[in-house]
């Protein structure tokens, strides 16, 4: 890490507690309780926010609001003492409402500046009993926000009272808010009947810290993540403070992570700066977090000024198929060349020989596959550049391919690769894709190259078509029916609630912003649109459409191929897709533990009833679909070998499938 970036990071993610205060005289702290009621009026209370990282995408979808108090005489008060003093003074409810309202106000201000990030708030039993769920929702709206951008975290210690609190939690959930069970260990896992009250499980910090060195803790953690997944709950690893812990929770397929390795709690004004560019630069090598890169660009490169705040969106295109107005120049890093059948591979020296061999093998696999899929050959052998880090990737985009510093930084933070069709070049961001055993990003970017070779430099494609075609090609590298069913279900949800449209995913200038607003699922929607288009023009129709577009333009070629306009297809897509995918369906794939099965096509977060029947076997339970309208489980761990019929009843109908346990 460069010294200047390191200093900036330390300044932004500074320790927000004075360790010397931990030894402060307990009586002096207790005396502060009398000052707490007036602290709200004197504006001594403040919120800091700690980022929560999505380990599946590397983005930061949410920050957790943490209460801080700076007393005018005593100074910084330990947060644990604030809670204790509030309980003693009977101020838990009042402070809970203040925290919620202030978090909503801060979130609204960030949104006005182009930063869309959700907020989590800690609750206690006192916050939601006696009708205070209405007060919490009112506090959110008073701050100008929507309940759907909030996650409320209830301590696992309150689980014994879940029966009393369930109605209040349901009221919060029905408003659109998410509910998390906080600080959970294996002993705190809710029964299946209770799990429907929650959306996620925040795993105990103590268990996370022990799991790297303690095999028994690692087994417990792995089991807890698997149980959360089976219950339909997202898992959050709390207390990720070093690389080893990050790698462990990622390998165990935790969904989210939170801890000092990503960032300490930040003052309000620092959140946009961290969220926009410090994560992508200074945390290089960790789960770099640049959510919504289209609205908070990264400044990076030889001429970058690291003290410059985030920039607003500029005119450059930041989807992954780009045009370079210059020939390939010095990329600024040392490379070694390898040969793959039909192409060249230039790998940064910092990448190991074994990793370079993986890359060469992927290129050799994907070059002929791309040509077969599009029914054409590359005019010239493609060159694949592979850069070891986000920093070197961004530097190469600037020096080697003439991209603006802001666009190069945004791409480095969020993308696995880009294609420069005019130069016949693919650039791979190894730091972002090395964990993908299939390296399907190679197929994705080569598809962009050949697509634009077919249509020519002067033909503009709607980005949903360009990215959808490449994403479908990427899916073909590894066939996964459960993944494909989830993608279709997620698309159905986004289209039905109006979050996504092909019109909004058409412009290269807007792609990154729109895709980020959809948590990266713009690619999913685009792929489903192209898949639906193929049903009318045939599997080879896309190649013919591209070839014709070179002569007459994409709009006319599309009309000739489909008998309708691009605009009409985009407008009709939600209804056509719903007609084809609206009913629940079950898919399954073999698993080491039995059969991994999934029901998709339900309404987002809707109740599902599951029945599984076999010889001398019957099981029924209720679950809740996740935000994509999907419920996934593994069956067969304890069941005898044989055939079992699973039936899932949902609001939109029912689905049946036979699971075979061997």
C-alpha positions in Angstrom: 0.0 0.0 0.0 1.4 3.4 -0.9 2.3 5.5 2.1 0.1 8.4 1.2 -3.0 6.2 0.6 -2.2 4.5 3.9 -2.2 7.8 5.7 -5.5 8.7 4.1 -7.1 5.4 5.1 -5.9 5.8 8.7 -7.3 9.3 8.8 -10.7 8.2 7.5 -11.0 4.9 9.4 -9.4 6.2 12.5 -10.0 4.5 15.8 -13.2 6.1 17.1 -12.6 5.1 20.7 -9.8 6.3 23.0 -8.2 3.2 24.5 -7.2 5.1 27.5 -10.8 5.6 28.4 -11.3 1.8 28.8 -9.6 2.2 32.2 -11.5 5.2 33.3 -12.9 5.2 36.8 -16.3 3.5 36.7 -17.8 6.0 39.1 -16.9 8.9 36.9 -18.6 7.1 34.0 -21.7 6.4 36.0 -22.0 10.0 36.9 -22.5 10.8 33.3 -25.9 9.2 33.3 -27.4 12.4 34.7 -26.1 14.3 31.6 -27.5 11.9 29.0 -31.1 13.3 28.8 -29.7 16.7 27.8 -27.1 15.2 25.5 -29.6 14.9 22.7 -30.6 18.6 23.0 -27.0 19.7 23.1 -26.2 17.6 19.9 -23.5 15.7 21.7 -24.7 12.4 20.3 -23.6 11.4 16.8 -23.6 8.5 14.5 -20.6 6.7 12.9 -21.2 4.1 10.2 -19.3 0.9 9.6 -19.5 -0.6 6.1 -21.0 -4.1 5.5 -19.4 -5.8 2.4 -21.2 -8.2 0.1 -18.6 -10.9 -0.4 -20.3 -12.1 -3.5 -19.9 -8.9 -5.4 -17.3 -6.9 -3.5 -19.8 -4.0 -3.1 -20.9 -2.2 0.0 -24.7 -2.3 0.0 -25.1 -1.2 3.6 -23.5 0.6 6.6 -24.3 0.0 10.2 -25.2 3.0 12.3 -23.3 3.1 15.6 -24.0 5.6 18.4 -21.2 7.8 19.7 -21.2 10.4 22.5 -18.6 13.1 23.1 -19.2 14.6 26.5 -18.1 18.2 26.8 -15.9 17.5 29.9 -15.3 13.8 29.9 -14.7 13.4 26.2 -15.5 10.2 24.2 -17.7 7.8 26.1 -17.4 4.1 25.5 -20.4 2.9 23.4 -21.0 0.1 25.9 -21.4 2.6 28.6 -23.9 4.6 26.6 -26.1 1.6 26.3 -25.8 0.9 30.1 -26.5 4.5 31.0 -29.5 4.7 28.7 -31.0 1.6 30.2 -30.5 3.0 33.7 -32.0 6.3 32.8 -35.0 4.8 30.9 -33.9 6.4 27.6 -33.5 3.3 25.4 -36.7 4.1 23.4 -36.0 7.8 23.0 -32.4 7.2 21.9 -33.5 4.4 19.6 -35.9 6.7 17.8 -33.3 9.4 17.6 -30.7 7.0 16.0 -33.3 5.8 13.5 -34.4 9.3 12.5 -30.8 10.5 12.3 -29.7 7.5 10.2 -32.6 8.2 7.9 -31.6 11.8 7.6 -28.0 11.0 6.8 -29.0 8.4 4.3 -31.3 10.9 2.5 -28.4 13.4 2.3 -26.1 10.7 0.8 -28.8 9.8 -1.7 -29.2 13.4 -2.8 -25.5 13.5 -3.5 -25.7 10.3 -5.7 -24.7 7.7 -3.1 -27.3 4.9 -2.6 -26.4 2.8 0.4 -28.7 1.2 2.9 -28.5 1.5 6.7 -28.6 -0.9 9.6 -29.8 0.1 13.1 -29.5 -1.9 16.3 -32.7 -2.5 18.3 -33.5 -3.9 21.7 -36.7 -5.4 22.9 -37.7 -2.0 24.4 -37.4 -0.4 20.9 -40.1 -2.4 19.4 -42.5 -3.4 22.2 -45.6 -1.4 23.1 -46.2 -0.3 19.5 -42.8 1.3 19.0 -42.5 -0.3 15.5 -44.9 2.4 14.4 -42.6 5.0 16.0 -39.5 3.5 14.2 -41.3 3.6 10.8 -42.4 7.1 11.5 -38.8 8.1 12.4 -37.5 6.7 9.1 -40.1 8.7 7.2 -39.4 11.8 9.3 -35.8 11.5 8.1 -37.0 11.5 4.5 -36.1 7.8 3.8 -38.1 4.6 3.0 -38.3 1.6 5.4 -37.0 -0.6 2.6 -33.5 0.8 2.9 -33.3 -0.1 6.6 -32.2 -3.3 8.3 -33.1 -3.6 12.0 -30.8 -5.8 14.1 -32.2 -7.6 17.1 -29.7 -9.2 19.6 -29.8 -13.0 19.8 -30.2 -12.6 23.5 -33.8 -11.4 22.9 -34.7 -14.5 20.9 -36.4 -16.1 24.0 -39.0 -13.3 23.7 -39.5 -13.8 19.9 -43.1 -14.9 20.5 -43.9 -11.6 22.2 -42.0 -9.6 19.6 -43.0 -11.4 16.4 -46.0 -9.3 15.7 -43.9 -6.1 16.0 -41.1 -7.5 13.8 -43.7 -8.5 11.2 -45.0 -5.0 11.2 -41.5 -3.7 10.5 -40.9 -6.4 7.9 -44.2 -5.6 6.1 -43.1 -2.0 5.8 -40.2 -3.2 3.7 -37.5 -3.2 6.3 -35.1 -6.2 6.8 -34.7 -7.9 10.1 -31.4 -9.4 11.3 -30.6 -11.6 14.3 -27.4 -10.1 15.7 -24.5 -11.7 17.6 -25.7 -15.3 16.9 -23.9 -18.5 17.8 -25.0 -22.1 17.0 -27.0 -22.0 20.2 -29.0 -19.0 19.0 -30.2 -20.5 15.7 -34.0 -19.9 15.5 -36.3 -22.8 14.9 -37.6 -23.0 11.3 -41.0 -21.7 12.4 -39.3 -18.6 13.9 -36.7 -18.1 11.2 -39.3 -16.6 8.9 -39.3 -13.5 11.1 -35.7 -12.7 10.0 -33.9 -12.0 6.8 -30.3 -12.5 7.9 -28.1 -14.0 10.7 -25.2 -11.9 12.0 -22.6 -14.4 13.3 -21.0 -13.8 16.7 -17.8 -11.8 16.6 -16.3 -14.2 19.1 -16.9 -17.2 16.9 -15.5 -15.4 13.8 -12.3 -14.4 15.6 -11.7 -18.0 16.8 -12.5 -19.8 13.6 -9.1 -19.2 11.8 -7.0 -20.9 14.5 -9.5 -23.2 16.2 -10.7 -26.2 14.1 -13.8 -26.7 16.2 -14.8 -23.1 15.9 -14.3 -23.3 12.1 -16.6 -26.3 12.0 -19.2 -24.5 14.1 -18.9 -21.5 11.8 -19.3 -23.6 8.6 -22.3 -25.3 10.1 -23.9 -22.0 11.1 -23.5 -20.6 7.6 -25.0 -23.7 6.1 -27.9 -23.6 8.5 -28.5 -20.0 7.7 -28.6 -20.8 4.0 -31.0 -23.7 4.6 -33.3 -21.4 6.6 -33.2 -18.9 3.7 -31.2 -16.3 5.8 -28.3 -14.3 4.6 -25.1 -14.8 6.7 -23.0 -11.9 8.0 -19.5 -12.4 9.4 -18.9 -9.8 12.1 -15.4 -9.0 13.3 -13.3 -9.6 10.1 -10.1 -8.0 11.1 -7.4 -9.7 9.0 -6.9 -11.2 5.5 -6.9 -14.8 6.9 -10.4 -14.3 8.4 -11.7 -12.7 5.2 -10.5 -15.6 3.1 -12.0 -18.1 5.6 -15.5 -16.5 5.7 -15.4 -16.1 1.9 -14.4 -19.8 1.4 -17.3 -20.8 3.7 -19.7 -18.8 1.4 -20.7 -16.2 4.0 -22.8 -13.6 2.2 -21.5 -10.5 3.9 -18.6 -9.4 6.1 -18.1 -6.5 8.5 -14.9 -5.5 10.4 -11.8 -3.5 10.6 -10.2 -5.3 7.7 -12.7 -3.4 5.5 -13.0 -0.3 7.6 -13.5 0.9 11.1 -16.6 3.0 11.8 -16.5 6.2 9.9 -17.8 9.7 10.7 -20.7 10.7 8.6 -18.8 13.0 6.2 -16.3 10.3 5.5 -18.7 7.6 4.3 -19.0 8.9 0.7 -15.2 9.2 0.4 -14.5 5.7 1.7 -17.4 4.2 -0.3 -16.4 5.9 -3.5 -12.7 5.4 -3.8 -10.6 4.7 -0.7 -11.9 1.1 -0.5 -10.8 0.5 -4.1 -7.4 2.0 -3.7 -6.2 1.6 -0.1 -7.9 -1.7 0.6 -6.4 -3.3 -2.5 -6.0 -7.0 -1.8 -9.1 -7.1 0.5 -12.7 -7.1 -0.6 -12.5 -3.8 -2.4 -15.8 -2.0 -1.9 -16.9 0.4 -4.5 -20.7 0.1 -4.7 -22.3 2.2 -7.3 -19.1 3.0 -9.1 -21.0 5.0 -11.6 -21.9 7.6 -9.0 -18.7 7.6 -7.1 -15.7 7.3 -9.4 -12.2 6.3 -8.4 -9.3 8.6 -9.1 -6.2 6.5 -9.8 -3.0 6.5 -11.8 0.2 8.3 -12.4 -1.5 11.7 -12.4 -4.1 11.0 -9.8 -4.6 13.3 -6.9 -5.6 11.1 -3.9 -6.8 14.1 -2.0 -9.5 14.8 -4.5 -13.1 13.9 -3.4 -15.2 11.6 -5.5 -16.3 12.9 -8.8 -19.8 13.0 -10.3 -20.5 10.8 -13.3 -18.7 12.0 -16.4 -19.4 11.5 -20.1 -17.3 8.3 -20.5 -18.8 4.9 -21.0 -18.1 2.5 -18.2 -19.7 -0.8 -19.4 -17.1 -3.4 -20.2 -17.0 -3.1 -24.0 -15.0 0.1 -24.6 -13.6 2.0 -27.5 -10.0 3.1 -27.5 -9.0 6.1 -29.6 -5.3 5.3 -29.4 -3.2 2.3 -30.4 -2.0 0.1 -27.6 0.8 2.0 -25.8 3.1 1.2 -22.9 0.8 -0.1 -20.2 3.3 0.8 -17.4 3.9 -2.7 -16.0 6.3 -5.5 -16.8 4.7 -8.3 -18.8 5.6 -11.8 -20.0 4.1 -13.4 -23.1 2.5 -16.8 -23.5 0.9 -18.3 -26.6 -2.6 -19.7 -26.7 -4.2 -21.3 -29.8 -5.4 -18.5 -31.9 -4.3 -15.7 -29.6 -1.6 -14.0 -27.5 -1.6 -13.8 -23.7 0.4 -11.1 -21.9 0.6 -11.6 -18.2 2.0 -9.2 -15.5 5.2 -10.6 -14.0 3.7 -10.6 -10.5 1.3 -13.4 -11.5 2.6 -16.8 -10.8 3.4 -19.4 -13.5 0.6 -21.7 -12.4 -1.9 -18.9 -12.5 -0.6 -17.8 -16.0 -1.1 -21.4 -17.1 -4.8 -21.2 -16.0 -5.3 -18.1 -18.0 -3.7 -19.5 -21.1 -5.9 -22.6 -20.8 -9.0 -20.5 -20.5 -8.1 -18.5 -23.6 -7.4 -21.6 -25.6 -10.8 -23.0 -24.4 -12.8 -19.8 -25.1 -11.4 -18.6 -28.5 -12.9 -21.4 -30.6 -16.0 -21.6 -28.4 -16.7 -17.9 -29.1 -16.2 -18.4 -32.8 -18.6 -21.3 -32.9 -21.2 -19.5 -30.9 -21.2 -16.5 -33.2 -20.5 -18.4 -36.4 -17.6 -16.2 -37.4 -13.8 -16.2 -36.9 -11.7 -13.4 -35.5 -10.1 -11.2 -38.2 -6.9 -11.1 -36.2 -5.6 -13.0 -33.2 -6.9 -11.4 -30.0 -4.5 -10.2 -27.4 -5.4 -10.9 -23.8 -3.7 -8.7 -21.2 -3.8 -9.8 -17.5 -3.0 -7.4 -14.8 -2.2 -8.6 -11.2 -3.9 -5.8 -9.2 -6.7 -3.3 -9.5 -4.0 -0.6 -9.3 -2.0 -2.0 -12.3 -5.2 -2.6 -14.2 -6.4 1.0 -13.8 -2.9 2.3 -14.7 -2.8 0.2 -17.8 -6.3 1.4 -18.9 -5.0 5.0 -18.7 -1.5 4.6 -20.1 -2.1 1.8 -22.5 -5.6 2.5 -23.8 -6.2 6.2 -23.2 -9.1 5.9 -20.7 -9.8 8.7 -18.3 -8.5 8.3 -14.8 -12.0 8.4 -13.3 -13.4 5.7 -15.6 -10.3 3.6 -15.2 -10.6 3.7 -11.4 -14.3 2.8 -11.5 -13.7 -0.1 -13.8 -10.8 -1.4 -11.7 -13.0 -1.4 -8.6 -16.0 -3.1 -10.1 -15.1 -5.0 -13.2 -13.3 -8.3 -13.9 -12.3 -7.2 -17.4 -12.9 -5.0 -20.4 -12.8 -5.5 -24.1 -11.3 -3.0 -26.6 -12.8 -4.2 -29.9 -11.0 -1.5 -32.0 -7.7 -2.8 -30.8 -8.6 -6.5 -30.6 -7.6 -6.5 -27.0 -9.1 -7.9 -23.8 -7.8 -6.6 -20.4 -8.4 -8.9 -17.4 -8.4 -7.6 -13.8 -6.9 -10.6 -12.1 -7.4 -9.4 -8.5 -11.2 -9.4 -9.1 -11.5 -12.8 -10.9 -8.7 -15.1 -9.6 -11.1 -16.8 -7.2 -13.3 -17.9 -10.1 -12.1 -21.4 -11.0 -13.8 -21.3 -14.4 -12.4 -17.9 -15.5 -15.6 -17.4 -17.4 -14.8 -13.7 -17.7 -12.5 -14.6 -20.6 -15.5 -16.0 -22.6 -17.5 -12.8 -21.7 -14.9 -10.4 -23.0 -14.0 -12.4 -26.1 -17.7 -12.4 -27.0 -17.6 -8.6 -26.8 -14.6 -8.6 -29.2 -16.2 -10.7 -31.8 -19.6 -9.0 -31.4 -18.1 -5.7 -32.2 -16.0 -7.1 -35.0 -19.2 -8.3 -36.7 -21.1 -5.0 -36.3 -18.1 -2.7 -37.0 -16.8 0.3 -35.1 -19.6 2.6 -36.3 -22.6 0.5 -35.1 -23.9 1.3 -31.7 -25.6 -1.5 -29.8 -28.0 -1.2 -26.8 -25.9 -2.2 -23.8 -28.5 -4.7 -22.6 -28.0 -6.6 -25.9 -24.2 -6.3 -25.8 -23.8 -7.3 -22.2 -26.6 -9.8 -22.3 -25.0 -11.7 -25.2 -21.7 -11.8 -23.4 -23.3 -12.9 -20.1 -25.1 -15.7 -21.8 -21.8 -16.9 -23.4 -20.2 -16.7 -19.9 -22.9 -18.9 -18.4 -22.1 -21.6 -21.0 -18.7 -22.1 -19.4 -20.2 -23.7 -16.4 -23.7 -25.1 -16.6 -25.7 -24.6 -13.4 -29.5 -25.1 -13.5 -30.0 -23.7 -10.0 -28.0 -20.6 -10.8 -30.0 -20.0 -14.0 -33.3 -20.5 -12.2 -32.2 -17.8 -9.7 -31.2 -15.4 -12.4 -34.6 -15.8 -14.1 -36.4 -15.4 -10.8 -34.4 -12.3 -9.9 -35.2 -10.8 -13.3 -38.9 -11.5 -12.7 -38.8 -9.7 -9.4 -37.0 -6.7 -10.7 -39.3 -6.3 -13.7 -42.5 -6.8 -11.7 -41.6 -4.2 -9.1 -40.4 -1.7 -11.8 -36.8 -1.6 -10.6 -35.4 -2.6 -14.0 -36.2 -2.0 -17.6 -34.4 -2.5 -20.9 -34.8 1.2 -21.6 -32.8 2.0 -18.5 -30.1 -0.5 -19.5 -29.6 0.7 -23.0 -27.0 3.6 -22.7 -23.3 2.9 -22.3 -23.1 6.2 -20.4 -25.6 5.0 -17.8 -24.8 1.3 -17.6 -22.6 1.3 -14.5 -24.9 3.4 -12.5 -28.0 1.4 -13.5 -26.3 -1.9 -12.9 -25.1 -0.8 -9.5 -28.6 0.3 -8.5 -29.6 -3.3 -9.2 -26.7 -4.7 -7.1 -25.0 -6.0 -10.2 -28.0 -7.8 -11.6 -28.2 -5.6 -14.7 -26.1 -8.4 -16.4 -28.8 -10.9 -15.3 -31.7 -8.9 -16.7 -29.7 -8.3 -19.9 -29.0 -12.0 -20.3 -32.6 -13.0 -19.8 -33.7 -10.4 -22.4 -31.3 -11.8 -25.0 -32.3 -15.4 -24.1 -36.0 -14.4 -24.7 -35.0 -12.7 -28.0 -33.4 -15.9 -29.1 -36.7 -17.8 -28.8 -38.0 -15.7 -31.7 -34.9 -15.4 -33.9 -33.4 -18.8 -33.3 -30.0 -19.7 -31.7 -28.1 -18.5 -34.8 -30.3 -15.4 -35.1 -28.0 -13.1 -33.0 -25.1 -13.8 -35.3 -27.1 -13.0 -38.4 -28.5 -9.9 -36.7 -25.0 -8.6 -35.9 -23.8 -9.2 -39.5 -26.8 -7.4 -41.0 -26.4 -4.5 -38.5 -23.0 -3.8 -40.0 -24.7 -2.8 -43.2 -27.9 -1.2 -42.1 -27.5 -0.4 -38.4 -28.8 -2.3 -35.4 -32.3 -0.8 -35.3 -33.1 -1.7 -38.9 -31.4 -5.1 -38.5 -33.4 -5.8 -35.4 -36.7 -4.9 -37.1 -35.9 -7.2 -40.0 -35.0 -10.1 -37.7 -38.0 -9.8 -35.3 -40.7 -7.9 -37.2 -40.8 -5.3 -34.5 -38.8 -2.4 -33.2 -36.2 -2.4 -30.4 -38.4 0.0 -28.4 -41.4 -2.3 -28.8 -39.4 -5.3 -27.6 -38.1 -3.4 -24.6 -41.6 -2.3 -23.7 -43.1 -5.8 -24.0 -40.2 -7.6 -22.3 -41.7 -7.5 -18.7 -45.0 -9.0 -19.8 -43.4 -11.6 -22.1 -40.9 -12.7 -19.5 -43.6 -13.0 -16.8 -45.7 -15.1 -19.1 -42.8 -17.5 -19.7 -41.4 -17.5 -16.1 -44.2 -16.5 -13.8 -45.0 -19.9 -12.3 -42.9 -21.4 -9.5 -40.5 -24.1 -10.6 -38.0 -26.5 -8.9 -34.5 -27.2 -10.2 -31.9 -29.5 -8.7 -28.3 -30.5 -9.0 -26.2 -33.2 -7.3 -24.4 -32.1 -4.1 -21.8 -33.7 -1.9 -24.4 -33.7 0.8 -27.3 -35.0 -1.3 -29.3 -33.0 -3.7 -29.2 -29.2 -3.9 -32.6 -28.0 -4.9 -34.2 -24.7 -5.4 -37.7 -23.3 -6.0 -37.7 -20.1 -8.0 -40.3 -17.8 -9.5 -42.1 -16.9 -6.2 -42.8 -13.4 -5.1 -40.0 -11.6 -3.3 -39.9 -12.5 0.4 -43.2 -14.4 0.1 -44.2 -17.3 2.3 -43.7 -20.8 0.9 -45.0 -24.2 2.2 -42.8 -27.2 1.6 -43.8 -30.8 1.8 -41.3 -33.7 1.1 -42.7 -37.3 0.9 -41.0 -40.6 0.5 -41.4 -44.2 1.6 -42.1 -44.0 5.3 -41.1 -40.3 5.2 -43.1 -37.1 5.5 -41.9 -33.6 6.3 -43.7 -30.3 6.1 -42.4 -26.8 7.0 -42.9 -23.1 6.1 -40.1 -20.9 4.8 -39.8 -17.5 3.2 -38.4 -16.8 -0.3 -35.5 -14.4 -0.5 -35.5 -11.1 -2.3 -35.1 -12.9 -5.6 -38.2 -15.1 -5.0 -36.0 -18.1 -4.4 -35.6 -20.7 -1.7 -32.6 -23.1 -1.8 -31.9 -26.1 0.4 -29.9 -29.3 0.4 -31.8 -32.6 0.9 -30.5 -36.0 1.7 -28.0 -35.5 4.6 -30.1 -37.6 6.9 -32.7 -39.2 4.6 -32.4 -42.8 3.4 -31.5 -43.5 -0.3 -34.6 -43.4 -2.5 -36.9 -41.1 -4.4 -38.7 -38.3 -2.6 -41.3 -35.9 -4.0 -41.0 -32.3 -3.0 -44.0 -30.0 -3.3 -43.7 -26.2 -2.8 -46.9 -24.1 -2.6 -46.5 -20.4 -3.3 -48.8 -17.5 -3.9 -48.4 -17.9 -7.6 -49.1 -21.7 -7.7 -47.3 -24.8 -6.8 -44.3 -26.8 -8.1 -43.3 -30.5 -7.8 -40.1 -32.4 -8.4 -38.6 -35.8 -7.5 -35.4 -35.8 -5.6 -33.3 -38.9 -5.7 -31.0 -39.6 -2.8 -28.2 -42.1 -3.5 
